[in-house]
């Protein structure tokens, strides 16, 4: 089960270069249910996600680079490219700050994952977070892959 909150980021935090950064590209073979392929630095995976907004089932299966490249030609919609910064937060949490590239730039979103829905609902975001878009499907990557 994946439980996360998602926020628009109107202004980037200072000194991003001090945080670990991953280069991600992902495409969608299907959006309902979500079936995604992803390259995360040098790791590849196929992911299934059930419906839902804050909490949903998620299953990840490893792929080889060759399998990823084969499936890449079969995606529906745009290939999403982004940089993901891993920023520690209070309480042992981590903000995954995604800076989208290409025609989705300058979109910036932060996701925070939780161990329970209660923890997610009681979360108080840091001051640099903007609007909470957790309950808007318009900010799911699967939706962003489809808009023109």
Secondary structure as GFF3:
##gff-version 3
##sequence-region A 1 148
A	DSSP	beta_strand	2	8	.	.	.	ID=ss1
A	DSSP	three_ten_helix	16	18	.	.	.	ID=ss2
A	DSSP	beta_strand	20	31	.	.	.	ID=ss3
A	DSSP	beta_strand	34	40	.	.	.	ID=ss4
A	DSSP	beta_strand	43	49	.	.	.	ID=ss5
A	DSSP	beta_strand	55	56	.	.	.	ID=ss6
A	DSSP	beta_strand	58	63	.	.	.	ID=ss7
A	DSSP	alpha_helix	65	72	.	.	.	ID=ss8
A	DSSP	beta_strand	80	88	.	.	.	ID=ss9
A	DSSP	three_ten_helix	90	92	.	.	.	ID=ss10
A	DSSP	beta_strand	94	100	.	.	.	ID=ss11
A	DSSP	three_ten_helix	102	104	.	.	.	ID=ss12
A	DSSP	beta_strand	108	113	.	.	.	ID=ss13
A	DSSP	alpha_helix	117	121	.	.	.	ID=ss14
A	DSSP	three_ten_helix	137	139	.	.	.	ID=ss15
A	DSSP	alpha_helix	141	144	.	.	.	ID=ss16
###
